[in-house]
Amino acid sequence: MNVYLLASASINPVTELPDTLLPATVAPPEGNRRVAREPDYKKYIPDMNVRRRMSRVMKMGVAAAMQCLSHAGRQPGAIITATGWGCLSDTENFMKNMIAHGEYLLNPTPFTQSTFNTIGAQAAIAMKNTSYNITYVHRGFSFESALLDAMMKIQDGEAAQVLVESYDEYTGASFKIMERMGFWRHDAVCGEGVQCFMLSAQPGAAGKIRLRDVLCIFGDEPQMLKEQLALFLRKHHLHPEEVDVLLSGRNGSGSHCPRYQWVEEFFKTASLAIYKPFFGDYPTVSSLALWLAGRLITQQQMPDWLSDAPPEQINRIIIYHHYKEKNHSFLLVEKEP
C-alpha cells in the first residue's frame, strides 16, 4: 500500500513553525520537562475573538493544522485526531471552577473544550471541512490507531488525502500526579507537542517519503517482541542491516535495561538516534518521531545533537515507541527513488 507524507507540521520544544529543517545545534536540555515553542498564532488564527476563546493546546492544534494544509495545498477527505492525555488545562480549569463555585454558575467553555474531539472539530471549522472526523484516545496506541484508520481510508479509496493530527500537553498538576505514579523515574523526560500530517496515495512534488507500515504489539516479553518484529521485517522482505536509522524510544537512564536494549541490538548496524531527551515523552510522541523521520530523509543529514554516529545516507528509518513498557509500536518510513 502506497501512503505518502504529502506535508507535515510540528509544534515541539526544539523547532518553530514554519521552519521545516532541523537546527544544526540545540542547547543541552536542563531538567526533566520540555515545553513546546509556540508560534505567532495571529498568522494562523487571524480572528482575535476566536483566539481569545481558545486554550493553549487548541491554538497549537489549529495552527499546526493550518500550516500543514498550507504546505499540502489540498483539502483533506478526512480529519483524524489522536491524543493520550487530552486537553488537560481545560479539564483542570473546569474542575477548579466546579469546586470554587459549588457546582453553580459554571463557565461552560472549559467543559466543552476539555473533550477529546475538540481539536479535530476546531481544525475542521477553521478549514471549513465537513468530511469524516474522528478522534482516537488509546493512550500509547492513539497515534498508531489514527494512522491505521487513515491508511485504510486511502487504501479503500474513501479519501485521496487524510489529515492526521496528534496532540498532548502537560500541566504543573498533571506532571506532579504522574511523577507520584512513577512516570518520570530514572531521569525520564516529560514533554508535549502537536504534530500534523497530510497523508496521500500520491507523493508530493517535494519528494517521495513513504509510510510503509505500522506494527502495534501489546506485551512486555522481549522474546515475543523480537519475534513479532522479525515477522514484520520479513513481511516487507527486509533485513535489519537494511535500516539506516533507528529512532529509539529510549527515555532516561532506566531505559538501558534489557527490556529496551534488545531493540537497539536488533538494529545494531543502524545509526541510533535518541530524541526523547530533547523533545520529551508523552503518549503520542511517536508522531514527533514520524515528523522527525520526514525531516531527516528530506535533509539527508543527521544533526550531531541527535546522534553521534550519523549514517552516510538516510533512506529507511524504523521508529520504535513504547508506553509504560506495555504498548510497543514500530513505524517503517522510507524514501522512494
Beta strands, then each sheet from edge to edge (+ up, - down):
strand 1: 4-11
strand 2: 78-82
strand 3: 132-136
strand 4: 161-168
strand 5: 193-200
strand 6: 209-218
strand 7: 245-248
strand 8: 271-274
strand 9: 316-323
strand 10: 327-335
sheet 1: 1+ 5- 4+ 2+ 3+
sheet 2: 6+ 10- 9+ 7+ 8+
end
